[in-house]
Each structure stands twice: as structure tokens, then as C-alpha cells.
């Protein structure tokens, strides 16, 4: 039996579906959006498989068939062992109780861990799991031959432990400037008391307990961030440093942003409306996150209609076009954009609360209609911002010229 599930498939599916992230009808979530790297020594013994299971198919082959986060890690791991994978990836699973995180290594190997209670993890495109307790099957799962594979090829540089990152990961210059700064910034946000880490440190812990409980807004801010308040902010703010500093590290919010999901499974409401997939399309620093209850049968038309050609009738291109208009005049528009996003988030919160309070009857039909209302209002507000920025932008032309009173 295949369970109903949500996904965010790529509009152009010539290279695969790339459903990327979603939640199934049993309230199990899965995110398969993170490409990583395996070191060259490991790949010498277990090369990638050209026709293996890759990112574009992982959601499709796993999410409809699992009843828990742990079961998701086990199913994907078994598929990778049997069929191989053509790329290195990290995949997260969540349910009402747990979060499991799986990392692939080479063509056929993998390990997964249950994140400890009350912790968060940041995963910036690199192999990150550290000590794997091979005896603790409640909290760790590994490929059936992983231990023998490592021993046979003498891959463990510290044999008294089993550090997955040290055995399988990379520690290159690209990690130090493209990946680890994002971990540094996230841990700076969520644990501001830690002051001895540097953006290029390659030994930052994978998981930490945050200084305070994290809300959806904390996660959204991090996913929309660009080293705000540091010398590395590329937008020339008060905190930004030199031109070199502003271009030094890859930010989270960047031009290649396509679609971001926050998979929220709540424990304080009935299961039939506990799961929400918050979705932002386009450039995350400007696009609002829209809450979609996932026990639904349809989605708004402007979220389904993404085309290859630019068309602001759909949400993706509307938000992408906004980023093109805003960035050249960032300081003219940033306050309006921030007010817009704050307003959308307040509205989204109110809509979730109102839906929770009113849900009744055919729950899927009710939630489908509720999503239509919520997304429709946020699309309306986005178009109003678009209208304001275009009209204001007409006044910023270098050819703007007033005749004055004497002409």
C-alpha cells in the first residue's frame, strides 16, 4: 500500500521528478535536498553507481511506503545497498517523536542517526555525522557491511572510535568557504553564548542543544539569512565589512534558491491536522513561508503552474522576479520587504490557529480549502508588493529629470 504524500517536484522533469520534500498521510516527513561529498579514498573502493538511486527519485521511492522516521532511514539505506547511488547525499526524516538523519558514503554505504532530544543540526552540503555508536541500534543504523568495509580497506584514521565524518567526509578549501560558514552562522544564532568558533572551522559539532527553544520563525530566519549582522553580509549593511569580506563565504539565501520547506509535525493537536509544510519559493530572503496543511487533496493553481518561461502568474516566477527588482536597490526596499514578510508570517500564524480551531467534517476537504485561502491571501500581498516596487522603480531611472519651474 502506498500512502498519500506531498512533494515539491521540479517543473522540468526531463532529469527526474526531484520531489525533494514532503509529508505522507501518516505524518512522516522526508527531506532529500542536500548534496554532499565522499572522499576520494573511499570512492576508490566503493565508486558511485551511474544508474543508482539519486536525489531525483528518493522521495518517490521512500516517502509513500514508510510509517516512521526510523523506517524511512532503514528503507532508503536498504535501497542504496541493493541498487547503489550515483551521488553523495544527506536525507532527513521526521515523525511525531523523532528525527533521523542519513548520510550516504560511496556507492553503497550509509549510516543514520536519531538526533538527540532537544537538539538541532545544521547540514551545509557536507558529510557531518561524527561518532557512530555501532552497538546502539535504538539511535544508529548502518549499512550491513559498513564495519567490515572500513576495516578491510583501513579507512578509519582513529580506530578507537568510529567517526563517520573522519572516515568518509571531506575537509577541503571548498568545505571551509562554501559549507562550514553556514554551520558557524546557524550555531551563532541558536547558541550566541559560543564565541570561540570561526567560519572556516571544520570540527564544529553536528548537533547542539540551543540556548532557547526554537520556533518556526527562528528556522525561517536562518534559512532566509545571508550572514545578517556580520562582516560577511553581501548586501552592504551597517555590519558588512570590506568588499572581500562580503564575498568571502556562501550564504544560505542566494540566487540559486528554488524552493524551501519546513516540515512541521505538531504534538499538541489531533493527528489529522498535525502536519504542516511551510513553503517558500524563489529567493528565500524575500519570499514568505506559506503554511500548507498536508492532509489535503489539491494545491493552489499558482503553485502548480510553474513554466519554463518567466510568468509572474505563478508564485515561483513572481518571487524570482521580485528578487531581480529588489537586489539592485536593496537599501531602498529592505524595510518594505521585511514588513511584508513579517505581515505574511503573522497572517500565516493566525490562519493556522483559525484552521485548528475550526476544522471539522471532511478534514482533507476542509484543509484543502483552508490552504487555498491562506496561500491566496499571501499571493495577493506578494502581488501588491510587486506593484509597489515596480512603480517606485520607475522613479529610480538615471534618466529621471524634472524640468523645474523655469521650463
N, C-alpha and C positions, 0 to 999 in steps of 0.2 A: 504493500500500500504506500502510495506517495502522498505526503502531506502537502497541503496548500502552503505557499510561501510567497513572500515579497522579494523583489530584486531590483537592481538598478542597471539593467543591461545597456550595453553600448548601442548607440543609434545605428552605427555602421557595423554590421555583424559579419563582414566578409572574413574577418580573422577570428571569429568566435563570438559567443554571447557576452562574456565578461559581465556576469550578473553582479559581481563584486560584493554586495552586502544585502542582508535581508533577515527576516524572522519568519519561522514557519508557524503553522496553526497550533503547535504545542508550546509556543512561546520559547523556542530555541533560536538564538541568533547566531549568525556567522558572518565574519568579515574576511574577505580574501583579496586585499588590495595592496599588500606590501611585498615588493620585490626585494630580495636580499642578495647575498653573495656567499659562496663556499670557497675556501682557499684552494689554491692550485694543487697542493699536495694531496688533499682528499680527492679532488677531481681526477687525479691520476689513477686512482684505484676504483673509483665509482663515478664514471663520467655521466653527464646529463644525457637524457634519452630524448632524441629528436621528436618522437611521436608519443611522448609520455603525457601525463595529466598535468596541465598547466593552469595558470590563473584563470584563463577564459572559461574553464569547464568546472572548476572546483565547487562553486556554489550549486551548479546544476546537478552534479553527481552526488552531493552530500546532503545539503540542507533539506531536501524533500523526504529524507529517509531516516532522520535521527530524532531521538526522544529526549536527549540531554546533551549538554555541552561536552561531557566526557565521551559520550558515544560518538559525537562528531569528530573529536580528535582521533579516536580509535578507527573509525571508518575511513577517514582520509588517509591516515597512516597506513592502513592495510592496502588501500588502493595504490599508494605510492610504492610500497614494497613490491606489489604484484606487477604494476604497469610502468613504474618509473615516472620521473618528471623531467621536463626539459629546461627547468629554471629553478633557482632557489627562491623560496617564498616563506613568509610567515603568515599564519592564519589564526584568527581568534574566534572562540565560540563562547556564548554565554547563555545561561538559563536563569531561572528564578533564584538559584542557590549559588552557582559557581561561574567562574570564568576560566576557561582553559586556553592555553596558547601553544601552538605547534610551530616548530621550525623544521624545514627540510634541510638536508645536507647531502650534497651529491645527487646522484640519480635515483637512489633507492632508500636512503636513510633519513631518519627523522627522530625527534623527541618532542614531547609535550609535557607541560606542567600546569598544575592548578595554581592560579595566583593566590597567594596567602590572603586571608581575611583582612579587610581594612587597608589594602594596599592598592597602588596604581602602578601601571607600567607604561613606558613610552617606547615606541618601536619605530625608529627612523631609518628604515631600509638597510639594516644590518643584522647579522646573527648576534643575539643578545643574551640568551639563556646562559646562566652561569652554572653553579653546582647542581648536578642532577643526582638525586639520591636513588640509585638503582634498586634499592630494597623497598622503597616507599611507593607501592603501586596505587595507593589512595591518592597520591599527589603527583605522580610522574608516570608517564607511559613512554616507551621507546620502541624502535624497530626491533624485531625479534633477534636479529643477528648483530645489533649495534655494538655490543661489548666485544664480541669476537672479531668483528671487522676492525675496530680500533686497535685491539691487541695484535692481531695478525700483521698489521701494517705499521705498528709502532707509532701511532698518531698522537698519543697523549703525552704532552711535554711535562705534565705534573702528575705522575702515576698514582700519587697518594690521594688524588681527588679525581672527579670526572666533571671537568669544566667544559661544557658544551661550546661555549664561545671560544675558548682557547684551542680546542681540538679542531673545530670546523669553521670558525669565523675568519674574518679578515681584519687587518689593522693598518690599512694603507692611508695615504695622504687624503684620498677621496673620502674615507670614513671620517677623518679628523675635521674636514671642512664642509662636507656635504651632509653628514649624518649626525655625528655626536653633538654639534652645537644645538640641535633641536632637543636632544635629551637634556642638555645643560639648561636650556631656557625653560623647559617644562618643569624641571626639578627646582629651578629658581622661583617659578611661580607657586608651585604647590608646597615647597619647603623653603621659604625665604630665610629660615634660620641657617641654612647651609651656605657658607660663603667661601669655602676653600676649593670649589670646583672651577675648572676652566673650560671654555667651549670645546677645546680640542682634546680634553681628557678622554682616554679610551678605556678607563677602568671604572666608570660610574656604575653604580648598582642598577640592575634591571628593574627591580621593584623597590618602592619606598612606601612608608606609611605617611600620608600627607599631614601637614600641620593642622588642618581642619577638614571637616567633611566636605567633599566636592559636590557641587550642584551641576546641573546641566549647563548653566551659564559659565562655570569655570572651564568646562570641557570645550564649549563653543569658543570662548575667548582664546584658549590655547590653539585650537585648530584654525582660528582666523588670524593668528598672530604673525608678526614679522619682526621679532625682537624688539617689540614696543618698549620704550623706556631704557634702551641700552644704546651704546655707541654703534651697534650693528644694524640699527633700523635703517633700511634703504630709502625711506621717504623724507629724509632731511628734516627731521623733527628737532625739538629742543635738545633731546638726548643724543641725537645722532652725532657720530664722530666724523673723522675725515672721510673723503670720498672713497679711499681704500677700505676703511673700516666698514662703510655702508655696503660694500660689495664683497665682503670677506667670506660670509657664510650663507648657505642656502636657507632661506626662511621657509616656514610652513605654508603660509599664504603666498602663492606665486602664480605666475602667468599660466602655468600648465594645469592649474586646478580645474577639475571637471565636475566631480560630484562627491560630496562628503556626507557620511551617515553616522549618526549616533544611535546605537541600538540600546534602547532603554526598556528593561523588563522590570516592572514595579511589583513590590510585595505587599502593598497596602490597599489594593483594590482587587475585585474579582478577576479571575484569570481571563475571562472572555474580553476584557478591555485593558489588560495589564501591559500589553506590548505597544511601544511607540517607536517608530523610526523617524528621527529628526533628519531632514534632508536639506542640504544647501547645494545649489547648482551654480557653476561659474566660479568667479574669484572669491574665495572664502572671506576675505577681509571686508567685502562689501555686501555679499549675499546673505540674507537672513536664513536661519534654520526654521524649517516648517515642520510641525509635528504631524505625522501620519500614523493614526492607529492602524495596526497591521491586520486585524481581523476584519478584512474588507473583501469586496468583490470587484472593485474598479478603482481607478485613479483619475484625477482631473485631466482633461484633454490636453491642456498646455504643458503637462508633464510627460505626456506620451508622444508628442508630435515633433520631437527634435529632428531637424532636417540637416542634410549636408551643407546646404547653402544657408547663409545668415537669414534668420527670420525671427524678428522680435515678437511674433505671435506666440512663440513657445518660451518657456521660462529659462531654459538653458541659454539661448541666444540673447534673450533680454538681459540677463545678468552678465553675460560675456560682453555685450555691447556697452553696458554701464561701466565696466572696468576700463574699457578703451576711452570713454569720455571723461572719467574721473581722474585717472592717473596723471595726465599732463597738468592738471590743475588741482592736485591733491589737497593743497592747503586752502583752496577756495571752497572745497566741497566736504572736507572731512567732518566738520561739525554736523552738517546736514545728514551725511551718511550715517554717522554714529547715532544721531537722534532717530533716524529712520529704523535702524536695526534695533535700537532699544525699544522703540514703539512696537515693532513687529514681535519682539520677544515677549513683551508684556501682554500683547494681544494673544499670542500663542499660549502663554500660561493660562490666561483667562478662559480660552477656548477648551483647553484640556480639562480644567476644573469644571466648566459648564457641562462638557460631554460626560465626564464621570458622574456628575450629579443627575443627569437626565437619561442616561442610557436605559433602554427598555425594549421589549418586544423582540423583533428580529434584530439581534445585536449587530450582525455583519452589515445589514442594510442600514441600520442607524449610524454606525461608524463610517460607512462609505459616504453617506450624506454629510455627516459632520466634517469629514476631511474636505469635501468639496467646498463647504462654507469657509473653513479656515484657510485653505490654500487660495481660494478665490479672493478673499479679502487681502491676503498678503500680496498676491499678484497685482491687485488693484493699487495697493500702496506703492508697489515697485514701479508700476507704470506712471504713477503721479510723480515719483522721484525722477524717473526718466524724463518726463515732460519738463520738470523744473530745471534739470541740468542742461538739457538741450537748449531751452530758451535763454538761460543765463549764459551758456556758452557762446551764443550768438553775439553777446556783448563783449566777449574777450578777444575778438579778432584784432590782429595787428593793423587791419585796415579801418577799424572803427574810428570815426572822425566827426567831431561836432563843428558845425560852421561858425558857431558863436553869434553874438548879437550884431556884429558889423557886416555880416554877409547875408 
